[in-house]
Amino acid sequence: MRLVFAGTPEAAVPALDALLASDRHEVVAVVTRPDATAGRGRKLFASPVAERAAEAGIEVLKPGRPREEDFLARLREIAPDACPVVAYGALLPKVALDVPLHGWVNLHFSLLPAWRGAAPVQHAVMAGDEVTGASTFLIEQGLDSGPVYGVITEEIRATDTSGDLLGRLAHSGARLLTATMDGIESGDLVARPQPADGVTLAPKLTVEDAAVDWAAPALRVDRLIRGCTPAPGAWTLVAGERLKVGPVALAPAARPDLPLLAPGELSVAKDAVHVGTGSHPVRLGEVQPQGKKRMPAPDWARGARIPSGTLLG
């Protein structure tokens, strides 16, 4: 089939690579978000998908909005059979959905109808799910509500960050998306409606969502931080300044060598920094003070002269 691939972030690149390597399909163009500013110099950078497409010599379309007439006219000229999508990042209007013969087929990183929305992996980790996966479905006007072609499952490990989990799903999902395109081409694959029960939503996480509530139980603190790593990045306050917090280690419920710690209270030792929660302490891993690089928590406490008894939050 003639394909126009739509995607933007690094997590979409494995799927693009898999389709480029397929001997049954031809990726004739890529649709991605416009170049965005990044870094201290605020320079414009192309998306990872745009960079990969340029390397492969594929036409790259970067509409500000996919309802722009110039974009729609070019899409009609290309006349794709199908448009596979992975984390494109913009809503597709019906006028665009109607162009390809077999529609736009999305690879979504959850077991639909669970975790519909922009941040399914983060929400699955934060909720403490033990299993997640990826689904391919036909895009319609609703939010991730279209009929499903196929699914794969993936275990969520006890120490997984959302970045770890997304990395694995990006590769296994790439194989699923390619198999879905194969099945659509052969006519052997039929999309089936999602069940009405089990719908959960996964809206995009904000910086405010990533603030650590040390009064929550340790397990919830651990899940929040892992779910927000690497983005948007969990954080807390110390002496009024923001401190980014990496994944923590869950300490045993009873530690006779640790004093009783109030939520957010620090216990600083030479080789470890513990912080109290609503249940039992956790050990800080890496932290990042404002304007500085990430570092082990003991190095931060020593350099900043943070005493035991300091309160976070």
N, C-alpha and C positions, 0 to 999 in steps of 0.2 A: 504494500500500500504506500501511497504518497502521504507522508506525515509532515505536519507542522507542529513542532514541539514547543510547549509553553512552560517556562520555569524561570526561576531567578536565583535562589541561593545555592550554596555549595552542596546541600543535600539533594538537589535536583540533578547534579552532574552525573552521578552513576547511572541514572535512568537514561539520560541522553547518550552516554557512552554505550550502554547496552543496545539501544536502538540503532545507533550508528554502526555497531558491529553486526547487526542482524542482516542476513542475506535475503530476507523476505520483505523488508521494508526499506524505503528511502526517505531519510529526513531531508526535506528540501528547504526548510526555513525554520527559524527559531523566533518565538515571541518572548520578550522579557521586559522587565521594568526599565525605565530610563536610567541613565547613569546617575549615581548619587554621590554626594560629598562624604568624605571620611577622613579621619586623621586630624592632627593638629593644623595642618595646612589647608584643610577643607578643600582638597582637590577632588575633582570628579573622577569616579572610578566606574568602569563597566561591571555588570554583575558577573559572578562566576560562570553562569550559563552563557552569557554573551561572549566571554573570553574563550570558553571552550568551543563555541560555535565558530568564532573567528579563526581559531586554530584549524578547524576542520574545513574551513572555506565555505561555510554555509551562510546564506543570507540571514541577517539579524534585523528583526522589526522591534522597535522600542516605542510603541504608542504611549502618550501620556495617559490616555484612556482608551480602552479597546472598543469604544463606540465611535471613535474618530473616523470620519468618512474616508480619509486617505488610507488608513489601516484596513478598513473593511474592503475597500476597492482592491487593494493589493492581495488580501486574503482570497477574494473571489477569483482574481487572476491566477493565483497559485493553484486553486481548486484542490485542496487536500482531500484525501479520502477520510482521514481522521486526524484529530488533534489531541495527542496525549499531553497531559498536564501534570506537573509536579511543583507545588508551592509557587505558583505564578505570582500571587499577591494582589490580584485585582479582580473585581467582579466582572463576569462576562455577560454582556447584554444578549437578549434573545436573537437579535439580528446577527450577532457573531456566532452564536451557538448553532444557527441554522445553516451555516455555510458548508461545513464538511458533511459528506454523505453519512458517515457513521458517528457524527457528533464529536464532542470533546470528552475524553475519558480521563478522569482524574485518579492519580495515585495518592491516597490519603493515608496518613500514618496512624490509623486506629482501626479497631474492629467495629465498623459501623453497625448499628447506629450510635455506638458509644463515642463520645468525644468529637462531636461535630464542631468545627470551628478552626481558628488559626493556630492554636497551640495544643494539639492533641497529645503530643509526647510529654510536654511539661506537666499537663494536668494528670496524665496517667501515673507519672512518678509521684507527684504531690499527693494523689489520692491513695497511694499505697497499692495500686493494682499489681497483681502478681504476673499477669499475662496481658500483652497487648498484641499489636500486629499491624498489618497494612491491608487496605482494601482498594480495589479498582472499581470505579462506578461511573455511570453516564451522568454528566453534569446536566442539571436542569435548573430552573429558576430558584428553587429553595436552597437553604444552607446545607450542603453536603447530604442532601436527601434523596439523590437519584438512585435508580436501581443498580445493584451490585453485580459485577462480573466475577470477581474472585477475591480470595483472602489468603493471607499467610499469617501465622502466629509467631510471637517472639516472647520469650521469658524476660521478665524484668528482674535483674539481679539485685541483690541487697545493697550493693554499692554503686549501682548505675546512676550517673547523672543523666539529664536529658540529652546532653551532647553525646555521651556514650551510646545510649539507646538509639538515638536518631542516626548515628553513624552506621549501626548494624542494620536498621530498617531501610536506610537509603540503598544499601546493596541488595538485600533480599527483596525489597520492593521493586528494584530495577528489574529483577528476573520476573517478578509477578507482572509488571506492566508489559514487558516484552511478550510473555505468554498470553496476556490478554489481547494484545494486538494480533498475535498469531491466530487466536481463537475467533476473533471478530472477522479476520480475513477469510478464514476457512468456513465460517458460518456455523461452527460447532459450539460457539459460546453464546449463551443467552443471559442477558442481565435480569436479575430477579429483584422485586421490590424489597426494600428494607422492612423489617418488622416494625410495628407501631410501638412496641414496648422496648424499654432499655435505652431510650434517647437521653444522652447527656451532652452538655455543651462545654466547649473549650475555648473561651474567648482569649484574645491576645493578652498576655501578661504585661502589666505596666510596672514601672519602677516602684510605685507604691505597693503593688502586690508582693514585691520581693523583699519588703522589710521584715526582718525576723522578729517574731513575737516570742520572747524568751519565757513568757508565762505559759506558753503551750507545752504539752508533754514533749519529752525528748524525741520520741519517734516522729512526731509531727514536725518538729524543728528540723530534724534530719531530712525528712522528705521534702520540705519546702526548699531547703538549701540545695539539695540535689536536683530538684525540679527546675530551679532557677539558674542552674549552672550549665552552660556558660552564659545564657541570656535569659532574662535581663540582668542577672547577677544579684545574688542575695546580699543584703547589707544591714548594718546596724549603726548606731551612733555611739561614739565614745568621746566624752568631753565636748559634745556638741558638733563633732566632726564625723563625717560619714566614713565608715570602715567596711569595705567589701569583705565578704566572708565566703570561703570555699567550703567544700564538704567537711563535715565533722565526723568524729568517731564516737559511737555510742558507748559510753562507759557502763560497766555493770551497775545494776540498780543499787547495790550496796558496795561502797568503797570505803573501808575503814580508814584508809590513808588520806581521804579527802574530808575537809570540814563540810558541814551542812551549808549549802550555797543557796541564796535566794535567787529567784529568776533574774538572769542577767548579771549576776555577781561573778567576778573572776577569782580564780585561784591560780596564782602564777608561781610556777616552779622553774628550775633551770632547764628542764627538758620537755615541759608540757604546760599548756595553759588550758584549764578547764573553766566552763561557764555553767552556772546553774540554769535550770529550766523549771517548768511546772511539775516535773516528776523527779528526774535525777540528772546529774551533770553530764555534759558532753565535752569531748576534747576538741579544741579548735585545730584545724589543719592549717591551710594557708590563708593569709589575710592580705588585704591591700589597702594601706592608708591612702588618703587623697594625695594625688600627685606623685605617688611612688609605685614601685613594682611590687608584684606579689612576693610574699616571703613567708617562711614558717612562722607560726604564731609566737613561739618562744623568742625568735630573733626580733620580731616586732615589739614584744613586751620589754625585752631587754634594751633595745635601742631607744624606745620612747619612754623608758622608765615607768612602765605601768605597774602599779603595786597591786597585790591581792586586795580584794574588797572593792575595786573599781567596778562600777556598774555600766553595763552596755544597755543601749536602748533609750 
